[in-house]
Amino acid sequence: MSEGFAIGDWCWHARQGSPCRVVDRQDVWGETAYRVWLPAKDALVRARDQDLGDLSCVRPTVEQILHTAAAAKLLDAIEDNLLLAPIQSSVVPLPHQLYALNRAMSRDRIRYLLADEVGLGKTIEAGLILRELKLRGMAQRVLVVAPKGLVRQWQAEMRLHFGEHFRFIEPSELAAFRQWRDNGTQGDENLWRMHDQVICSLDSVKPIDGRRGWSVEQLATYNRERFEDLISASWDLVIIDESHRLGGSTDQVARYKLGAALAEASPYLLLLSATPHQGKTDQFMRLMQLLDRETFPDESSINRDRVRPFVIRTEKRAAIDAEGQPLFKPRTTRLQAVAWQERHAAQQRLYEAVTDYVRHGYNQAMAAKQRHIGFLMILMQRLVTSSTAAIRTTLEKRRALLETPQAQTQLVDRPELDEWTELDGQAQLDVVIQGSGWEREKAEVGLLLDLAIETEHQGTDAKAETLLELIYKLQQEENDPQLKVLIFTEFVPTQAMLAEFLESRGFSIALLNGGMDLDARTRAQQVFSRDARVLISTDAGGEGLNLQFCHVIVNFDMPWNPMRLEQRIGRVDRIGQPHVVRAINFVLEDTVEHRVREVLGEKLSVIAQEFGVDKAADVMDSAEVEPIFDELFVHGLQDPASIDKECDAVIDQVRQRVAANRQDADLLAEEHTLEVDDARKWRDHPAQYWLERAITAGLPSRGGAAERVGDAWRVKWVDGSESPCVCFDARTAEQNPEMEWITLEDPRARAVISELPRHVAGQPLAVAAVTGLPDTVRGVWSLWEISLSASHVSENFSRRRFLPIFVTEDGRTFVPTAKRIWDLLLTESVSLAPDVEVENASSSFEASLAAAKAQGERLFADLLEEHRTWLAEERERTRYAFESRYQAIGRIGLPAVREHRRRRLEAEHEARMASLADAEVCTPDLDAVLLLRVGHPEGA
């Protein structure tokens, strides 16, 4: 028999680079084979005789010591809820955004409603949580679902602030992909699986039950590609913006079906809404059920105590900047009435002719139940108040379509009402202009077009002249000849007219509209920030813009919905704006629109004061209230004398909605203190340095390499890949975009960090000298991993922390010294004596183990308390859900059905409670990852 190692012996596994313990040995046919346990991996592996060596042969290196100290420090900080996203992102979060991130990451179940008031940056909060999950290795595949009008904003903000690129998948791509797949050999490939980060519009992926003229097969294909394939694409994190729109009137509404399916398909879920309740408890309950169906089984469960753990909310009045000052400055908004001059007589006649046409056409469309023509009439009225160019261009397109009957459509696929309100004016026009008309429309359009062409020939647009005068006046008032001005219009023809008008008068212009892709929009924004004095944007073009360098905004034309105006002004009146924002809203004098604006503006201001909000738009959903304002203006056109009465009726509806939202704010409110210094503290946190030291010191012993080259590193990874120029911190990455920025999101980095060694009894001790440590400090320093695991439950609850121990020569322990040595190992230079300590290695280990047991008891008690708190919460959720569902089953009429469902519910409840009972049995572990002799022993 070979001498070798006996069962129970500790030895060194050369290929694994780790201590191991022999659990089985076989001597057969002249060979010795072992099964050994690797404590670092908690795994049994087979080993040959030549793989194993005596522990006394082990010689640790400085790099191995530095790697272990740095990696353990980083892992311990993460377990202690260190926030990585503020450290390893280029964005510097505000106090309330840090609060949201901290709250979100404080629980295992990351399923929250982000409900900050309007303008506080919920998109940034969602981006921080997304980054945190990715940096911790908890998420890779991310889906964002947003209303169509907000898709560009999400793309822009994720790329700008976090460097996260999201692929926007449009419905048209699905059909093209199907054709490519069917013509190739791709089988059942799913388009949604082909990209790890996807954004799509809310209504493009909701399921449908039927559509006129469609076969069962067409419906099945539609739902499979948009809904079923999306749900089955294995997302780690789903983010749903404006999520209150999912609530629906019942759980059978298509949007709710989409939300419910996505909620079940992803472990992590973020719902975003500034107005989640809106006075409708049943809809709010369905929204909360997406987060946790067991906690909210019925409407009676909607109370503050149950809602609070799932909601993260900061109100505007409480928000502060990094200096502790209020986040928002006041703004000035005024209505600028543009008077008709004698030279504008033709333009005034055109306005009156179009208004008469709209009155007649709208009534005729409604009588004929031609909703799309009604929408076209509304847009015609807004076009003529925008510019002569806008109405003339539209009339030309409309006449061309009416003269080509075969080109007209019945708009089978026109948007539903809720989708319609989310389109900007130009997009609405592009849809309805294609629709079929009525018998006399062609002649009327021809007359109006002749009048529009004549008006353009007779002179300049009245509002354009006023705009020019205004810009010159503002330059004088602000004493800034280079003053930047943002101009908004609903329609592209008005944008083109204004660009030509201002450029001919010496102004440098930048343009933005919905037809531009993200790169073109970014370039236009950069041109405006550097060179151009005027940016002219449509509503769709302005989505996602952050224009804090400009504080003057002119609404050249105004959407009928005043909430859309707020969205425009919000492009400049946002976090980081250093000036008081000036907003000037143009309206033609002595028109129905002018009178409605005056009355409406006064009454909305009264409501804001009454309820203590900045403006009604802060607590109302723009798309939901749009039909109210469309109806108000149409009634004003039909009967101008009734404007005051109609405004009062609308204001009553607005008041009810605002009142409901303010009342429901108490349900969501949670008093919390915002820490002013947090942003700076996180940005200057040393975690990035710990990461750098752990990786660069850990690679050599794992077959990789790291070489310093100037301010960068040349890295060869364990998998053989190479990174010729890398850095590890945000500031260096910002200043050197050509460098590869390594974060914990990189799986190669995580592999190096997470692989910690084990130190066992009898393993020799390195003798280390640490710069900055007094010569009088002598003893054994060790680092211990304390862990708790309860693997009998599907959640597989586990926790771990790291504990430094220092035992002096005479057997005393000092906690502050242990922590100090750990810190010095991370920042100072370390050198090793040529010889290791073998003789006293076992006794030193036992002394350190005894100290770790004594000092680690409290740390383990904290882990145990966390586990018990989680168990108590899970039991309470399970019990509450069982009782609510049991009562609901009791309302079922058929006794046999009732009893069957109750038995099934009881069985499920008992199984869940048994699983939680099993989870009470948790296993503690205490393992050494590093032991060092610090300083030379006495007599050496």
RANOR-V478554 format. One record per run of one state. SS is the DSSP state (H for helix, E for strand, - for the rest). FROM is the first residue (numbers start at 1). LEN is the number of residues. If there is no record, write none. Layout:
ss=<SS	SS>
from=<FROM	FROM>
len=<LEN	LEN>
//
This chain:
ss=<-	E	-	E	-	E	-	E	H	E	-	H	-	H	-	H	-	E	-	H	-	E	-	H	-	E	-	H	-	H	-	E	H	-	H	-	E	-	H	-	H	-	E	-	H	-	H	-	H	-	E	-	H	-	E	-	E	-	E	-	H	-	H	-	H	-	H	-	E	-	H	-	H	-	E	-	H	-	H	-	E	-	H	-	E	-	H	-	E	-	E	-	H	-	E	-	H	-	H	-	H	-	H	-	H	-	H	-	H	-	E	-	E	-	E	-	H	-	E	-	H	-	E	-	E	-	E	-	E	-	H	-	E	-	E	-	H	-	H	-	E	->
from=<1	10	14	18	29	31	39	43	49	52	54	55	58	62	80	95	105	111	115	122	136	142	147	148	163	167	169	171	184	191	195	197	202	205	216	232	237	241	243	247	254	266	268	273	281	292	299	302	304	309	311	313	316	319	320	321	326	327	331	339	342	368	371	387	388	403	405	408	409	410	417	421	425	433	435	436	441	459	462	479	485	490	492	504	509	513	518	531	534	539	552	556	562	570	581	589	592	612	616	620	622	639	640	669	678	684	687	699	700	703	705	710	712	717	722	728	730	736	740	742	747	755	765	771	779	791	797	809	813	814	815	828	830	833	837	838	841	890	895	920	923	935>
len=<9	4	4	11	2	8	4	6	3	2	1	3	4	18	15	10	6	4	7	14	6	5	1	15	4	2	2	13	7	4	2	5	3	11	16	5	4	2	4	7	12	2	5	8	11	7	3	2	5	2	2	3	3	1	1	5	1	4	8	3	26	3	16	1	15	2	3	1	1	7	4	4	8	2	1	5	18	3	17	6	5	2	12	5	4	5	13	3	5	13	4	6	8	11	8	3	20	4	4	2	17	1	29	9	6	3	12	1	3	2	5	2	5	5	6	2	6	4	2	5	8	10	6	8	12	6	12	4	1	1	13	2	3	4	1	3	49	5	25	3	12	6>
//
